Amino acid sequence: MRHDIEFKTDDGTILRGWHYLPSGGGPKFPTVVMSHGFTGVKEMYLDHYAEALVGVGVASIVYDNRNFGASDGTPRQEVDPQQQIRDYRDAITYAETLPQTDAERIGVFGSSYSGGHVLVVAAIDRRVKCVVAQVPLISGHRNARRLVRADLFAGLQAMFAEDRRARARGEPPQMMPIISEDPAGPAALPTADSWAFMNKTHKLRAPSWKNEVTVRSVEMFGEYEPGAHISFISPTPLLMIVALQDHLTVADEALAAYERALEPKKLVTVKGGHFDAYVEGFAIAGGATCDWFKQHLVSGG
């Protein structure tokens, strides 16, 4: 069962999404909070995860990040990771107010950029009793150095500086494409699989997604270091799902971060690249997600 929801964050911004509830069962359910990754909207397969979770007796709050999709917030198309972390925590608070939520059994799920967010949220918010980080960003700076050619990095930093000067003059934030069909073209996510997945998914199921993002979002990406929190998650159970050929949120960074995490933890790998977990590898990724939350939120570990 799915209902449309909206809730206010601590600063009054309205976020909108879906509340999924299992059919039958008791009056209160373990509940997982989830939002999408860098510029993604909820229609980009988060519904598949929520639908799978209700099958094992777990409710979920699925919402669009501020500035994207159905949610409010300005500037539009801006990704601020620290603000999104605060919004995750406000979504947990909202979940606690719902009569169907068992507030002692709340989990978080994140994928890609939000896979990094949930590492931070689980480390700092002990209301979280279980966490799944799928194809997570670990280090914004190191990841950016892997995505952007060394001879182009200085030009990117010059673009950040010019955007700051323009905003100081009162001009609107500068924008850039998220994806590009030309591998050499300017793009925040400059990989061929990013173009293929996001362009196709936008046309098939996510019309609210737009192929633009503020330049400042890309600058903040390079400043974001969610992996620094990973050893602080314990004793909250952590499941990490890694795509072994991921070159967007690079697999070796995620595998190395997993080694730094403390118990209890589990690693599940998916063949293929970053986006395969959503579709081709969903049976593995979605199945592992359901099993983890069922074990630690439904069955109590």
Buried (B, 14 or more C-beta within 10 A) or exposed (E): EBEEBEBEBEEEBEBBBBBBBBEEEEEBBBBBBBBBBBBBBBBBBBBBBBEBBBEBBBBBBBBBBBBBBBBBBEBBBBBBBEBBBBBBBBBBBBBBEBEBBBBEBBBBBBBBBBBBBBBBBBBEBEBBBBBBBBBBBBBBEBBBEBBBEEEEEEEBEEBBEEBBEBBEEEEEBBBBBBBBEEEEEEBBBBBBBBBBBBBEBBEEEBEBBBBEBBBBBBBBBBEBBBBBBBEBBBEBBBBBBBBBEBBBBBBBBBBBBBEEBEEBBBBBBBEBBBBBBBBBBBEBBBBBBBBBBBBBBBEEE
